[in-house]
Amino acid sequence: MNLLCGCMGVIAALSGYPDQAFIFMLAGAVFDFLDGFAARMLGAHSGIGKELDSLADVVSFGVLPSMLLYEIMHLGGAPLWLSLIPLVLAVFSALRLASFNVDERQVDGFLGLPTPAAAMICGSIVYIAVREPSCFLARWCAGPAFVPLLAVVLSVLLVSGIPMFSMKIHKGAEKDPGLMIRRTGFLTIAAIIAVTVVVMRLNWAALVLLVFVVYILMNLVLAVVPMGGGSSRGNS
């Protein structure tokens, strides 16, 4: 279902409906979460499941967000060569997912930005820009620099190897106080963002965008000023 949503999202994006494509991306993320949650709770891990998960993620969280960035530039009248720069995101997403499959360190956390996080940032920005054409994000996306720069920065973060905490709960796993503090702090900030978005009547996609931007900033700060405890092993 994740892969199917990714394919439908690509069709929507290239058909001139990037806002609808973001909805398919969100649906794919839900199926991806439920799949992993069920596998962890039931202990139903398998080699083929791991490979299929990454293959589906390449489409839903690699190809699809790069198509969204391409389309928003194309719709804005950018030159073809400039519109193609965001495709690097698909390449680096594939590298990120492939490295995860062979990296045994990533069990309880991530090394590098998870592909769904990068995809959600791209998708939410495009959704807001399409639905709110007078906002500053729409103006930025219409320019020649913001979207290519966004794609390059996210691509670097994907393969950076920076330790990033995971919100995934593993059945029977030993509790890590440091990780619990990170998760609690992140959820608290996310709740504050949600209330702010509702009170200020912002576009709902702003919640998605701000939450994942905060996730990146928190991990960058923690990489410079690490807390005790916690592991840099994870899933993607």
C-alpha positions in Angstrom: 0.0 0.0 0.0 2.9 2.3 0.7 4.3 1.6 -2.8 0.9 2.0 -4.4 0.4 5.4 -2.7 3.9 6.5 -3.9 3.0 5.5 -7.5 -0.3 7.4 -7.3 1.5 10.4 -5.9 4.0 10.5 -8.8 1.1 10.4 -11.2 -0.7 13.2 -9.4 2.5 15.3 -9.3 3.3 14.9 -13.0 -0.4 15.5 -13.9 -0.2 19.0 -12.4 -1.7 18.2 -9.0 1.2 18.4 -6.5 -1.1 19.2 -3.6 -3.0 16.0 -4.1 0.3 14.1 -4.5 1.2 15.2 -0.9 -2.0 13.5 0.3 -0.8 10.3 -1.3 2.6 10.7 0.4 0.9 11.1 3.8 -1.1 8.0 3.1 2.0 6.1 2.2 3.6 7.2 5.5 0.7 5.9 7.4 0.9 2.5 5.8 4.7 2.5 6.3 4.3 3.2 10.0 1.6 0.5 10.4 3.7 -2.1 8.6 6.7 -1.5 10.8 4.6 -1.2 14.0 2.9 -4.5 13.3 6.3 -6.2 12.4 7.8 -5.0 15.7 4.9 -5.9 17.9 4.4 -9.4 16.3 8.1 -10.1 15.9 7.4 -10.8 12.3 10.7 -9.6 10.8 12.0 -11.0 7.6 14.7 -10.3 5.0 12.2 -9.8 2.2 10.1 -7.5 4.4 13.2 -5.3 5.0 14.0 -5.1 1.3 10.4 -4.4 0.3 10.1 -1.6 2.9 13.1 0.2 1.5 12.1 -0.4 -2.1 8.6 1.1 -1.4 10.3 4.0 0.5 12.5 4.9 -2.5 9.3 5.6 -4.5 7.1 7.2 -1.8 9.9 9.2 0.0 12.5 9.5 -2.7 11.1 9.7 -6.1 7.8 11.4 -5.1 9.3 14.3 -3.2 11.8 15.0 -6.0 8.9 15.0 -8.5 7.0 17.4 -6.3 10.0 19.8 -6.2 10.5 19.4 -9.9 6.8 20.1 -10.6 6.6 23.2 -8.4 9.6 24.7 -10.3 8.2 23.6 -13.7 4.8 25.2 -12.9 6.7 28.3 -11.9 8.3 28.6 -15.3 11.8 27.7 -14.2 14.3 26.5 -16.9 14.3 22.7 -17.4 18.0 22.3 -16.3 17.1 24.2 -13.0 14.0 22.1 -12.5 16.0 18.9 -12.7 18.3 19.7 -9.8 15.8 18.5 -7.2 16.1 15.0 -8.7 19.3 14.6 -6.7 17.0 14.0 -3.7 15.8 10.8 -5.3 19.4 9.6 -5.8 20.5 10.4 -2.2 17.3 8.9 -0.8 18.2 5.6 -2.5 21.7 5.9 -1.2 20.3 6.5 2.3 18.0 3.5 2.2 20.6 1.2 0.7 23.1 2.2 3.4 20.6 1.4 6.1 20.0 -2.1 4.7 23.7 -3.0 5.2 24.3 -1.0 8.3 23.8 -3.1 11.4 24.4 -0.1 13.7 21.0 1.4 12.9 18.6 -0.4 15.2 17.4 2.1 17.9 18.1 5.4 16.1 19.2 6.8 12.7 22.5 7.8 11.1 21.5 10.6 8.8 18.0 12.1 8.2 15.3 9.5 7.7 13.9 9.6 4.1 10.2 10.1 5.3 11.3 13.2 7.2 12.9 14.7 4.1 9.9 13.8 2.0 7.4 15.4 4.4 9.3 18.7 4.4 9.3 18.8 0.6 5.6 17.7 0.4 4.3 20.1 3.0 6.2 23.1 1.4 4.8 22.3 -2.0 1.3 21.8 -0.6 1.4 25.2 1.2 2.8 26.9 -1.9 0.1 25.5 -4.1 -2.8 26.1 -1.7 -1.6 29.5 -0.4 -0.1 31.2 -3.5 0.3 34.6 -1.7 2.4 33.2 1.2 6.2 33.6 1.4 6.8 29.9 0.7 5.0 30.3 -2.7 7.2 33.3 -3.5 10.3 31.4 -2.5 9.4 28.3 -4.5 8.8 30.6 -7.5 12.4 31.8 -7.3 15.4 30.1 -8.8 17.4 29.3 -5.7 15.1 28.0 -2.8 13.9 24.7 -4.2 17.3 23.5 -5.6 19.0 24.6 -2.3 16.4 22.7 -0.3 17.0 19.6 -2.3 20.8 19.8 -1.9 20.6 20.4 1.9 18.2 17.6 2.5 20.3 15.3 0.3 23.4 16.1 2.4 21.5 15.4 5.6 20.3 12.1 4.3 23.8 10.7 3.9 25.5 12.8 6.6 25.7 10.1 9.3 24.5 12.5 12.0 22.9 10.6 14.8 19.1 11.2 15.0 16.7 9.7 17.5 13.8 7.5 16.5 10.3 7.6 17.7 9.8 3.8 17.0 9.1 1.7 20.0 10.6 -1.8 20.0 8.8 -4.5 22.0 10.8 -5.6 25.0 13.6 -3.1 24.3 15.4 -1.7 27.3 14.4 1.8 28.2 17.0 4.5 27.6 16.5 7.6 29.8 18.3 9.9 27.4 16.1 8.7 24.5 13.0 9.1 26.6 13.9 12.8 27.3 14.5 13.4 23.6 11.2 11.9 22.6 9.3 13.7 25.4 10.8 17.0 24.5 10.1 16.5 20.8 6.4 15.5 21.5 6.0 18.5 23.7 7.2 20.9 21.1 5.1 19.1 18.5 2.0 19.6 20.7 2.8 23.3 21.1 3.2 23.6 17.3 -0.2 21.9 16.8 -1.9 24.3 19.2 -0.2 27.3 17.5 -1.3 26.2 14.0 -4.9 25.8 15.2 -5.0 29.1 17.1 -3.4 31.0 14.3 -5.5 29.2 11.7 -2.5 28.3 9.6 -2.6 25.8 6.8 -2.6 22.3 8.4 0.4 21.3 6.3 2.4 23.9 8.4 2.1 21.5 11.3 3.9 18.8 9.2 6.5 21.2 8.0 7.3 22.7 11.4 7.4 19.4 13.3 10.0 17.9 10.9 12.0 21.1 10.8 12.1 21.0 14.6 13.1 17.3 14.5 16.1 18.2 12.3 17.1 21.2 14.4 16.9 19.2 17.7 19.1 16.5 16.3 21.7 19.0 15.0 21.8 20.6 18.4 22.1 17.2 20.1 24.9 16.2 17.7 26.9 19.3 18.9 25.9 19.1 22.6 25.1 15.3 23.1 23.1 14.1 26.0 24.1 11.0 28.0 22.6 7.7 27.0 21.0 6.9 23.6 22.1 5.0 20.7 22.7 5.9 17.1 21.3 2.8 15.7 18.0 2.9 13.9 15.5 2.1 11.1 14.8 4.1 7.9 
